[in-house]
Amino acid sequence: MDSHSNVEQIYTGCLSQGSYFIHSGNEAIVIDPLRESAPYLERAESLGVEIKYVLETHFHADFVSGHVSLAQKTGAIIVYGPNAQTEFVSHIAADGEEIRVGELILKVVHTPGHTLESTCYLLINKEGEEQALFSGDTLFLGDVGRPDLAQKTGTITQEELAGMLFDSLREKIMVLPPELIIYPGHGAGSACGKNLSKETVGTLKEQLENNYALRSDMSREEFIKEVTDGLLPPPAYFPLNVAMNKKIIPEFDVIFKNADKSFDPITFEALANEMNALVLDTRKPQDYSEGHIPGSINIGLDGQFAPWVGVLIPEIEQNILLITSEKREEEAIRRLSRVGYDNVLGFLEGGYGAWKKSKKDTDTVESIDTKDFADRISKDPALVILDVRKDGEYRSERMTSSHHIPLDDINTRFNELPSGNPIYIHCAGGYRSMIFSSILKKRGIHNIVDIQGGFGAIKKTEGLKTTDYICPDTNLPKDPNESTIKEQTTLRSFLKRLLGR
């Protein structure tokens, strides 16, 4: 049996994160597990294998890992690479050390740069052939890990870390067989890199040909400049997650038990006031627009929910009360726990419908389609338009008369809000603009209008003027004949194609 059929990628779209379950014989290894243990325990039981090791590629900043809980439930050994220091029992492996699971070997490849302890794991089959690399946040498809997260004032700089990453890539990874399969820690959407591919599995050959950071003619100085250029400040919750990943924390089952409490509207409102709790409405943007509890903010579950919570709610210990769609309470609690927001007090029994029936105060967000928007602009060309997309999106193409504050920056650039009566807000598709609108309303700014469908709909609507597309990386106009990005391939179809099956 080929060793690739022994590898399962467990990809979590909300976090753009890949963890891995590898089995051989009656043994298994898990790499970079999510906080909840159930997915790995269920796989082990169905396969009749024992989880022998839990391998971590580094101390994760963008999510809380479940390594301690999984080890406690299975007796597995937690493994980190060199330089790691933990507050729990773990094995700190040496560079080049081999870890066996059945007939397979995972070789420790220490690759500092993203962090000092960053480590990849090289999969070797029973014939001794190097077949795959679990590259963590060292090497992504299309990018490499950002080198600024582990910098410490007076100790080490991002430039020094970038230099280490240059050496790690060229001395440890680029010398491996080009047909090697790369299993990265993240895909597009993660804040751990700048230009990650939508693909979640590839080959080293593809990266050598296409990844800007692996150019053979690239000097160390050029590399350092390119990987540090344009780095946005990391979300505030990143160092808090790193700290959580170094110590023993409550397992998800405990978090869920404490949070799985329902309250009627009267109790819910009283608890929000008494505990200074944030009311977090996780419904779809348009549902929130049509009616919501005054003072609540909307971050919908049908999007990159957990990362946006981490970016926008500065206090990780903030008490939270949930509004969810029917039977999605557990999902919301689970996804909050993945980024360390463990202080969920409970949820509103019956959701927003119960609140509305109670005759308590409600609020709305005016939301219009782009046809109505175009009609209003034709009557008043001076409408105040606020684009809340990321910098790269805005630089690429935008409405000609728009202001710009990325949703990421709402807490630091709130005083730059344009004066308008009202302010017309849009993002790319409508998810982020409603989050932005809800935060404005919570802060007392109510004269706002959300644009349904965002910039995607704006471009298709007659009468709405936009700039020509400019590639944010090259500042060159987009080739009109350029093919669209292919849909993300699944792991199974990719491997079948690669192996000729």
C-alpha positions in Angstrom: 0.0 0.0 0.0 1.3 3.5 -0.9 2.0 5.6 2.1 -0.2 8.5 0.8 -3.3 6.4 1.3 -2.3 6.3 4.9 -2.5 10.1 5.2 -5.7 12.0 5.8 -5.8 15.8 5.7 -8.5 17.2 8.1 -9.0 20.7 6.7 -10.9 23.4 8.6 -12.1 26.1 6.2 -12.9 28.6 8.9 -9.3 28.6 10.1 -7.8 27.7 6.7 -5.9 25.1 8.7 -4.8 21.6 7.9 -4.2 18.9 10.5 -3.2 15.3 9.6 -4.0 11.8 10.7 -1.4 9.2 9.6 -1.7 5.5 10.3 0.2 2.3 9.5 -0.4 -1.1 11.0 -2.2 -0.6 14.3 -0.6 2.8 15.1 -1.3 6.4 14.2 0.2 9.9 14.5 -1.7 13.2 14.5 -0.1 16.4 13.4 -1.3 19.9 14.5 -4.7 18.8 15.9 -7.6 21.0 16.5 -8.7 21.7 20.1 -11.5 19.1 20.0 -10.3 15.5 20.2 -13.4 13.8 18.8 -12.4 13.9 15.1 -9.1 12.0 15.8 -10.5 9.6 18.4 -13.3 8.6 16.0 -10.9 8.0 13.1 -8.7 5.9 15.4 -11.6 3.8 16.6 -13.0 3.3 13.1 -9.5 2.1 11.8 -8.7 0.1 14.9 -5.5 2.0 15.5 -3.8 3.5 18.6 -2.7 7.2 18.4 0.9 6.9 19.5 2.2 10.4 18.9 0.9 13.9 18.6 3.3 16.0 16.6 3.3 19.8 16.6 5.1 21.8 13.9 5.4 24.9 16.2 3.5 26.9 18.8 0.5 28.0 16.8 -0.6 31.6 17.0 -3.9 31.5 15.0 -5.6 28.6 16.8 -5.6 26.7 20.1 -4.3 23.2 19.5 -5.7 20.1 21.2 -2.4 18.3 21.7 -2.6 18.1 25.5 -6.2 16.9 25.6 -5.6 14.3 22.9 -2.5 13.0 24.6 -4.4 12.7 28.0 -7.2 10.7 26.3 -4.9 8.3 24.4 -1.6 8.2 26.2 0.2 9.6 23.1 3.5 11.4 23.4 3.5 15.1 22.5 6.4 16.0 20.2 7.9 19.4 19.4 11.1 20.2 17.5 14.2 21.8 18.9 14.0 25.0 21.0 10.4 24.4 22.2 9.7 24.8 25.9 6.4 23.6 27.3 4.6 23.6 30.7 3.4 20.1 30.1 5.2 16.8 29.6 6.5 16.6 26.0 9.3 15.1 24.0 11.6 17.8 22.4 13.0 16.0 19.4 16.4 16.5 17.9 16.9 17.6 14.3 17.0 14.4 12.2 15.4 12.2 14.8 13.1 9.5 13.4 9.6 8.7 14.8 8.1 5.4 13.8 4.4 4.7 13.2 3.9 1.1 12.0 6.0 0.7 8.8 6.4 4.5 8.3 8.9 6.9 9.5 8.5 10.6 10.2 11.8 12.4 10.3 12.2 15.6 12.3 13.4 18.5 10.1 14.1 21.6 12.2 13.3 24.7 10.1 13.5 27.8 12.2 12.3 31.1 10.7 8.6 31.4 11.1 9.3 30.6 14.8 12.5 29.4 16.5 11.0 25.9 17.1 9.3 25.5 13.7 9.7 22.0 12.5 8.6 20.0 9.4 8.1 16.2 9.4 9.4 14.2 6.4 7.4 11.0 5.7 9.5 8.0 4.6 7.9 4.8 3.5 9.0 1.3 4.4 11.3 1.1 1.3 13.1 4.2 2.7 11.7 6.6 0.0 11.0 10.2 1.0 7.5 10.8 0.0 5.9 13.8 1.7 6.6 16.7 3.9 4.3 18.1 6.5 5.6 21.6 6.3 3.6 23.4 9.0 3.9 27.2 8.7 7.4 27.0 7.2 6.4 26.4 3.6 2.9 27.0 2.2 1.7 26.6 -1.3 2.6 29.9 -2.9 4.2 31.4 0.1 6.2 30.9 3.3 5.5 31.6 6.9 5.7 35.2 8.1 8.8 35.8 10.1 7.5 38.5 12.5 5.4 36.6 15.0 8.3 35.3 17.1 10.4 38.5 17.1 11.2 39.9 20.6 12.4 43.4 21.3 16.1 43.3 22.1 16.4 39.6 21.4 15.6 38.8 17.8 14.2 40.8 14.9 11.9 39.8 12.0 14.9 40.3 9.7 16.9 37.8 11.7 14.1 35.3 11.6 13.7 35.8 7.9 17.4 35.0 7.4 16.9 31.8 9.4 13.9 31.0 7.2 16.0 31.5 4.1 18.6 29.0 5.4 15.9 26.5 6.4 14.2 26.5 3.0 17.4 26.2 1.0 19.4 23.8 3.2 16.5 21.6 4.5 13.6 21.7 2.0 14.7 22.7 -1.5 17.3 19.9 -1.5 14.5 17.3 -1.1 13.2 15.2 -4.0 11.1 17.5 -6.3 8.3 14.9 -6.5 7.8 15.2 -2.7 4.2 16.0 -1.8 3.8 19.1 0.4 1.1 19.1 3.1 1.0 22.6 4.5 -0.4 23.9 7.8 -2.6 26.5 6.1 -4.2 27.6 2.9 -5.7 30.8 1.5 -7.4 33.0 4.1 -4.8 32.4 6.9 -3.1 35.4 8.4 0.1 33.3 8.8 1.2 34.2 5.2 0.6 36.9 2.5 -0.1 35.0 -0.7 -1.3 31.5 0.2 -2.8 29.3 -2.5 -6.3 28.0 -2.4 -4.9 24.5 -3.0 -4.2 22.5 0.2 -1.8 19.9 -1.2 0.9 20.2 -3.8 4.4 19.1 -4.8 7.8 20.5 -4.1 8.4 20.7 -7.8 5.4 23.1 -8.2 6.7 25.3 -5.4 10.2 25.4 -6.8 8.7 26.6 -10.1 6.0 29.0 -8.8 6.7 30.1 -5.2 8.3 33.5 -5.2 10.3 32.7 -2.0 11.9 29.6 -3.5 13.5 31.3 -6.5 16.9 29.7 -7.1 18.5 33.1 -8.0 17.3 34.9 -5.0 19.8 36.4 -2.6 19.5 36.3 1.1 19.0 40.1 1.2 16.3 39.9 -1.5 14.5 37.1 0.4 14.5 39.1 3.7 13.1 42.2 1.9 10.4 40.3 0.1 9.1 38.2 3.0 9.0 41.1 5.4 7.5 43.6 2.9 3.8 44.4 3.3 3.3 42.4 6.4 0.2 43.6 8.2 0.2 43.7 12.0 -0.8 40.2 13.4 -4.2 40.0 15.1 -4.1 40.8 18.8 -5.2 37.3 19.7 -2.1 35.6 18.2 0.3 36.0 21.2 -2.5 34.9 23.5 -3.0 31.7 21.5 0.7 31.0 21.6 0.7 31.3 25.4 -2.3 28.9 25.6 -0.6 26.4 23.4 2.4 26.3 25.8 0.4 25.2 28.9 -2.3 22.9 30.1 -5.7 24.4 29.4 -9.3 23.1 29.8 -10.3 20.6 27.1 -13.2 21.4 24.7 -15.6 19.1 26.5 -15.2 21.2 29.7 -15.6 24.4 27.8 -18.8 23.2 26.0 -20.3 21.9 29.3 -19.9 25.4 30.9 -21.2 27.2 27.8 -24.2 24.9 26.9 -26.8 26.9 28.8 -29.9 28.5 27.4 -31.6 31.6 28.7 -35.1 33.1 28.2 -35.0 36.8 26.9 -35.5 38.3 30.4 -32.6 36.3 31.9 -30.5 36.7 28.9 -30.8 40.5 29.0 -30.2 40.6 32.8 -27.1 38.4 32.4 -25.7 40.6 29.6 -25.9 43.6 31.9 -24.7 41.9 35.0 -21.7 40.2 33.5 -20.9 43.0 31.0 -21.2 40.3 28.3 -20.9 40.9 24.6 -24.0 39.8 22.7 -22.6 38.0 19.6 -25.1 37.4 16.8 -23.8 34.6 14.5 -26.7 34.5 12.0 -26.5 35.4 8.3 -25.8 39.0 7.5 -29.3 39.6 6.0 -31.0 38.0 8.9 -29.2 40.4 11.2 -30.0 43.3 9.0 -33.8 42.6 9.2 -33.8 42.5 13.0 -31.4 42.1 15.9 -30.9 42.9 19.6 -29.7 46.5 20.1 -26.0 46.6 20.9 -25.2 43.1 19.5 -22.6 42.6 16.9 -22.8 40.3 13.9 -20.1 37.8 12.9 -21.8 35.1 10.9 -20.9 31.4 11.3 -21.1 31.0 7.5 -17.7 32.7 7.0 -14.3 32.9 8.6 -16.0 33.3 11.9 -13.3 32.4 14.4 -10.5 34.5 12.9 -12.8 37.5 12.7 -13.7 37.1 16.3 -10.0 37.0 17.1 -9.3 40.2 15.1 -12.3 42.2 16.3 -12.8 41.3 19.9 -9.6 42.4 21.7 -10.2 40.8 25.0 -9.9 37.0 24.7 -11.5 36.7 28.2 -14.5 38.7 27.2 -17.8 37.2 28.5 -20.0 36.3 25.5 -23.7 35.5 25.0 -24.7 34.0 21.7 -27.5 34.5 19.3 -27.5 31.6 16.8 -29.7 30.1 14.1 -31.5 26.9 15.2 -29.3 24.1 16.5 -26.0 25.9 15.8 -25.1 26.7 19.4 -22.6 23.9 19.7 -20.9 24.9 16.4 -20.5 28.5 17.6 -19.1 27.4 21.0 -16.7 25.0 19.3 -15.4 27.5 16.8 -14.9 30.2 19.5 -12.9 27.7 21.6 -10.6 27.0 18.7 -9.2 30.6 19.0 -9.3 30.7 22.8 -12.6 32.5 23.5 -13.7 30.2 26.3 -15.9 32.6 28.3 -19.2 31.8 26.6 -22.0 32.2 29.2 -24.7 30.6 27.1 -27.2 31.4 24.4 -30.7 32.8 23.8 -33.2 30.0 23.9 -35.3 30.2 20.7 -32.8 32.7 19.2 -33.8 36.1 17.9 -37.4 34.9 17.3 -37.9 34.5 21.0 -36.5 38.0 21.6 -38.9 39.5 19.1 -41.9 37.7 20.6 -41.0 39.0 24.0 -41.7 42.6 22.7 -38.3 43.8 23.7 -36.6 46.5 21.7 -35.1 45.5 18.4 -33.0 47.3 15.8 -32.3 46.9 12.0 -29.6 47.8 9.5 -30.8 49.4 6.2 -29.6 47.1 3.4 -30.1 47.8 -0.3 -29.3 46.0 -3.5 -26.9 47.6 -6.0 -29.7 48.6 -8.4 -31.1 50.8 -5.7 -27.6 52.0 -4.8 -27.0 53.0 -8.4 -30.3 54.9 -8.5 -29.4 56.8 -5.3 -26.0 57.7 -6.7 -27.5 59.0 -9.9 -29.6 61.4 -7.8 -26.7 62.3 -5.5 -23.2 61.7 -6.8 -21.7 62.9 -3.6 -22.9 59.9 -1.5 -20.3 58.8 1.1 -19.1 55.3 0.3 -16.9 53.3 2.6 -15.1 50.2 1.3 -14.1 47.8 4.2 -12.1 45.3 2.2 -8.4 44.5 2.7 -5.8 46.9 1.3 -4.8 44.5 -1.5 -8.5 44.2 -2.7 -8.9 48.0 -2.5 -5.7 48.7 -4.5 -6.7 46.2 -7.2 -10.1 47.8 -8.0 -12.6 50.0 -6.2 -15.4 52.5 -6.7 -13.9 55.7 -7.9 -15.3 57.9 -5.1 -15.0 55.5 -2.1 -13.2 55.9 1.2 -11.4 53.0 2.7 -11.0 51.5 6.2 -10.4 47.7 6.2 -12.6 45.8 8.7 -9.3 44.6 10.2 -8.5 48.1 11.3 -11.9 49.3 12.7 -10.6 49.3 16.2 -7.4 51.3 15.4 -8.8 53.6 12.7 -12.3 54.3 14.0 -11.5 58.1 14.2 -10.9 58.1 10.5 -14.6 57.2 9.7 -15.8 59.6 7.0 -18.6 61.9 7.9 -21.7 61.1 5.9 -25.5 61.1 6.3 -25.7 58.2 5.7 -22.5 56.2 5.1 -22.9 53.5 2.4 -20.8 50.5 3.4 -19.6 47.6 1.2 -17.1 44.8 1.2 -16.5 42.1 -1.4 -19.7 40.1 -0.9 -21.7 41.4 2.1 -20.2 39.4 5.0 -17.7 41.9 6.3 -19.8 45.0 5.6 -22.5 43.7 8.0 -19.9 43.0 10.7 -18.6 46.6 10.2 -22.1 48.0 10.3 -23.0 46.1 13.5 -19.9 47.5 15.2 -20.7 51.0 14.2 -24.3 50.6 15.5 -22.9 49.3 18.8 -20.8 52.4 19.0 -23.8 54.7 18.4 -23.5 55.4 14.7 -26.9 54.4 13.2 -27.1 56.3 9.9 -25.6 53.7 7.7 -26.6 51.6 4.7 -25.3 48.2 3.8 -24.8 47.3 0.1 -25.9 43.8 -0.6 -23.6 41.6 -2.6 -20.7 44.0 -2.1 -18.1 44.9 -4.7 -18.9 41.7 -6.7 -22.4 43.0 -7.3 -21.3 46.6 -7.8 -19.1 45.6 -10.7 -22.1 44.0 -12.5 -24.4 47.0 -12.0 -24.8 49.6 -14.7 -24.2 53.2 -13.5 -21.7 52.3 -10.7 -18.2 53.4 -11.7 -15.1 51.4 -10.7 -11.4 51.6 -11.5 -9.7 49.2 -13.9 -8.2 46.1 -12.3 -4.6 46.4 -11.2 -2.8 43.4 -9.9 -1.8 44.3 -6.3 1.5 42.4 -6.6 2.8 43.7 -9.9 0.8 46.9 -10.4 0.1 45.8 -13.9 -3.3 45.6 -15.6 -5.0 42.2 -15.5 -4.6 40.2 -18.7 -8.2 40.0 -20.1 -7.3 36.5 -21.4 -6.1 35.3 -18.0 -7.9 32.1 -16.9 -9.8 32.1 -13.7 -8.4 30.4 -10.6 -9.4 26.7 -10.6 -11.6 25.5 -7.8 -9.7 23.9 -5.0 -9.0 20.3 -5.7 -9.8 17.7 -3.0 -6.9 15.8 -1.5 -8.3 12.5 -2.9 -8.6 13.8 -6.5 -5.2 15.4 -6.4 -3.4 12.3 -5.2 -5.2 10.2 -7.8 -4.0 12.5 -10.5 -0.5 12.7 -9.1 -0.1 8.9 -8.7 -1.8 8.1 -12.0 -4.7 6.2 -10.4 
